[in-house]
């Protein structure tokens, strides 16, 4: 009976500790530099959780290696709930795209919740002599290996979706990866790179200001006034996912507490409306649901990597 009593005491202590969380500042690692799409989401979530938890939530930007640098910092942090990380679609692409990963995506990280899903856009400098996907393909075929496209990083959904387009349409475009969306945007606006791949909400102000133009969205079906790539090239589509992960080994009670708090804020608070206004679709899933999505997306993008022959830049 003693061991039963001891077990109950430990269980009650763990539950109590989870309910009191957090008792000190929480670190949220964003694997991109400030100013880009992922940083915007991270700061929105951090700001809201600071209100909910009544504790400081510090956003720490750690860009590099297609999100691997930032996510590695999360994987190697103590599993105490005080280091969380923002992940995007690159998180599920990297295992098949990069050799020698410093962490195991499934074993070293725990899924917390999917925050949102959002549209990706192929945009261009206004001077590019192509206004839709058909014209872009024709232009690329006339100029093989001469047109370049900028993305927020190697291994992102933006990178792989264009690699898939290249394979499907038989064209040759040159990838120019950046450490985040903001510097990629600036080089396209400045005319140094003609084509931009990014999250739609992050570049909407640039579109509205006429600094870049929309070629097409990459979603599986049309949801706005803009055409989608798959209308011209069937089978080429992608969406951007954003979620939160933690180091593996986090106690179930604490994982449930963190996931539940963030998911509730994402689904039913002023954060929900703010995200929708910016063009994000809030999700707020359970750890189990997000883990299942990660595994399914890893398998899907693994097939894309293999078919396209894409490599990390």
NORRA-V395095 format. One record per residue. PHI is phi in whole degrees, 0 to 359 (NA if undefined). Layout:
PHI  PHI
This chain:
NA  298  292  296  297  297  298  296  296  296  296  295  296  295  296  295  297  296  293  280  300  264  251  208  303  254  257  246  271  253  278  221  288  299  101  269  299  293  297  299  297  302  287  297  294  300  298  290  291  298  292  296  274  54  212  297  241  265  274  241  274  228  281  134  53  59  86  295  300  293  291  297  297  291  301  263  279  298  278  245  88  260  229  238  224  272  235  235  302  304  300  265  268  307  302  267  266  242  268  68  299  283  212  263  304  272  273  263  226  252  291  256  196  276  277  199  226  212  285  257  228  264  238  206  297  306  280  297  279  205  239  208  295  300  291  294  297  299  296  294  290  282  228  300  74  252  265  244  228  261  226  289  161  291  88  281  299  297  297  290  293  285  298  293  298  302  293  289  262  69  238  236  244  260  278  238  278  238  269  121  287  301  293  295  301  296  287  285  302  282  83  280  230  281  239  234  245  201  282  304  296  287  247  305  300  289  294  298  275  77  280  221  237  274  268  187  267  252  297  291  211  289  233  210  289  274  290  245  302  295  291  256  235  303  93  260  204  195  233  263  251  232  213  241  234  221  299  293  97  295  301  303  297  288  301  297  295  296  299  298  295  291  299  297  294  293  270  209  200  295  296  304  293  297  296  297  299  275  95  264  254  297  239  73  269  279  303  295  295  290  298  296  295  302  295  293  291  299  293  298  289  299  294  294  301  295  292  274  72  297  227  292  281
